[in-house]
């Protein structure tokens, strides 16, 4: 499945910019960590980005977040966006699977879930939320967790509604 830096490469520029804008508007610490990581990777001072107009800055930051060495920064940004902006989606998914959680956060995921339950949970998400955001969430969920639910992996590879650019 897609890693966090790959997600930034495949998602639409509009969604990538929305994620970065969300951090800028609602989680300044996360935004600052992201800018610092990108600046460090480019061997620049963060003020280099801060002086640019926001649209140009976003474009530069997003371009860097697609690089493999930026996977940790990309993962933190996606995780923060999902946990704060899309908590309802996380809660809906975990609740549909019957997994205990606290506001969408799980301590221990089961090693497997019933295939039918998983497919139903994914269908519910796709019916309720924008497909691209669901695809980002499920790819992030799969790649950031230790469990390798084969049915979820197969769905991420084969389900047309979970493909980017479709």
Secondary structure per residue as TSV (DSSP state, phi and psi in degrees):
chain	resnum	aa	ss	phi	psi
A	1	X	-	360.0	171.7
A	2	X	-	-77.2	135.2
A	3	X	-	-80.0	173.8
A	4	X	H	-63.5	-41.8
A	5	X	H	-67.8	-33.6
A	6	X	H	-68.2	-36.3
A	7	X	H	-58.6	-42.9
A	8	X	H	-64.8	-29.4
A	9	X	H	-73.8	-31.8
A	10	X	H	-95.9	-28.1
A	11	X	S	-68.6	160.2
A	12	X	-	-66.2	149.1
A	13	X	H	-58.2	-30.6
A	14	X	H	-64.5	-47.6
A	15	X	H	-66.7	-42.7
A	16	X	H	-58.0	-42.0
A	17	X	H	-68.0	-37.4
A	18	X	H	-62.2	-40.5
A	19	X	H	-63.2	-46.4
A	20	X	H	-66.0	-41.9
A	21	X	H	-63.0	-37.5
A	22	X	H	-60.0	-46.4
A	23	X	H	-62.8	-42.4
A	24	X	H	-59.9	-44.0
A	25	X	H	-81.4	-28.8
A	26	X	H	-124.4	-15.3
A	27	X	-	-145.0	75.5
A	28	X	H	-58.1	-34.2
A	29	X	H	-64.1	-45.4
A	30	X	H	-62.8	-43.2
A	31	X	H	-61.3	-45.8
A	32	X	H	-63.9	-40.5
A	33	X	H	-61.3	-40.1
A	34	X	H	-65.7	-48.4
A	35	X	H	-60.3	-43.7
A	36	X	H	-62.4	-41.6
A	37	X	H	-64.2	-42.7
A	38	X	H	-66.9	-44.1
A	39	X	H	-61.2	-44.1
A	40	X	H	-61.9	-42.7
A	41	X	H	-64.1	-30.6
A	42	X	T	-94.6	4.5
A	43	X	T	57.4	45.3
A	44	X	-	-124.9	164.5
A	45	X	-	-85.1	146.9
A	46	X	T	-56.9	-28.2
A	47	X	H	-61.6	-25.1
A	48	X	H	-55.5	-41.9
A	49	X	H	-79.4	-37.3
A	50	X	H	-62.7	-26.5
A	51	X	T	-83.4	-14.2
A	52	X	S	-80.8	152.4
A	53	X	-	-59.6	147.2
A	54	X	H	-56.2	-43.2
A	55	X	H	-62.5	-42.5
A	56	X	H	-68.6	-40.8
A	57	X	H	-60.7	-46.9
A	58	X	H	-57.9	-45.3
A	59	X	H	-58.8	-45.6
A	60	X	H	-65.0	-43.2
A	61	X	H	-65.9	-45.0
A	62	X	H	-62.9	-40.5
A	63	X	H	-59.1	-39.2
A	64	X	H	-71.6	-34.7
A	65	X	H	-66.4	-10.5
A	66	X	T	-85.1	-6.5
A	67	X	S	-83.4	140.6
A	68	X	G	-53.7	-37.3
A	69	X	G	-68.2	-12.7
A	70	X	G	-99.6	12.6
A	71	X	H	-58.9	-40.4
A	72	X	H	-64.0	-45.7
A	73	X	H	-64.0	-41.6
A	74	X	H	-63.9	-41.1
A	75	X	H	-63.9	-43.8
A	76	X	H	-62.4	-41.4
A	77	X	H	-65.4	-46.1
A	78	X	H	-64.3	-44.9
A	79	X	H	-60.4	-46.2
A	80	X	H	-62.0	-42.7
A	81	X	H	-63.1	-45.2
A	82	X	H	-65.7	-46.5
A	83	X	H	-68.0	-27.0
A	84	X	H	-104.4	-44.9
A	85	X	H	-83.3	-32.2
A	86	X	S	-121.8	34.8
A	87	X	H	-56.3	-37.8
A	88	X	H	-61.5	-38.4
A	89	X	H	-64.8	-43.8
A	90	X	H	-61.9	-44.9
A	91	X	H	-63.1	-44.9
A	92	X	H	-58.7	-44.7
A	93	X	H	-64.3	-51.4
A	94	X	H	-66.5	-38.2
A	95	X	H	-65.0	-42.5
A	96	X	H	-60.2	-32.0
A	97	X	H	-85.3	-7.3
A	98	X	T	74.3	26.2
A	99	X	-	-96.9	127.6
A	100	X	-	-67.3	138.4
A	101	X	-	-153.0	167.0
A	102	X	B	-122.6	104.5
A	103	X	T	54.3	38.4
A	104	X	T	89.9	2.0
A	105	X	B	-109.7	134.4
A	106	X	-	-117.5	136.2
A	107	X	S	-80.0	-49.7
A	108	X	S	-131.5	116.3
A	109	X	-	-84.5	144.8
A	110	X	-	-67.4	153.1
A	111	X	S	-64.5	-26.4
A	112	X	-	-153.5	163.3
A	113	X	-	-134.8	159.7
A	114	X	-	-63.8	135.4
A	115	X	H	-58.8	-44.7
A	116	X	H	-63.6	-40.8
A	117	X	H	-64.5	-41.0
A	118	X	H	-64.7	-46.6
A	119	X	H	-62.1	-40.0
A	120	X	H	-65.2	-42.2
A	121	X	H	-63.1	-42.2
A	122	X	H	-66.2	-42.7
A	123	X	H	-60.1	-39.5
A	124	X	H	-63.0	-43.0
A	125	X	H	-62.7	-44.5
A	126	X	H	-66.3	-28.6
A	127	X	H	-76.5	-26.3
A	128	X	H	-101.8	-30.0
A	129	X	S	-122.2	159.5
A	130	X	-	-58.0	136.0
A	131	X	H	-58.3	-40.1
A	132	X	H	-64.8	-39.4
A	133	X	H	-67.8	-37.2
A	134	X	H	-64.6	-43.0
A	135	X	H	-61.8	-41.4
A	136	X	H	-62.9	-47.5
A	137	X	H	-59.9	-50.5
A	138	X	H	-68.0	-35.7
A	139	X	H	-65.6	-43.8
A	140	X	H	-63.9	-43.8
A	141	X	H	-57.6	-46.4
A	142	X	H	-66.8	-45.6
A	143	X	H	-77.6	-24.8
A	144	X	H	-92.4	-5.6
A	145	X	S	-112.3	152.2
A	146	X	S	-71.6	-25.6
A	147	X	-	-72.5	142.3
A	148	X	-	-115.5	75.9
A	149	X	-	-70.9	108.1
A	150	X	H	-61.6	-36.0
A	151	X	H	-65.9	-39.8
A	152	X	H	-65.1	-42.8
A	153	X	H	-58.0	-46.4
A	154	X	H	-62.7	-41.8
A	155	X	H	-63.5	-41.2
A	156	X	H	-65.1	-29.8
A	157	X	H	-82.2	-36.6
A	158	X	H	-108.2	-27.5
A	159	X	-	-71.6	115.6
A	160	X	G	-57.6	-32.8
A	161	X	G	-72.1	-12.0
A	162	X	G	-104.3	9.9
A	163	X	S	-94.1	142.5
A	164	X	T	-79.7	143.4
A	165	X	T	80.5	8.4
A	166	X	-	-98.9	360.0
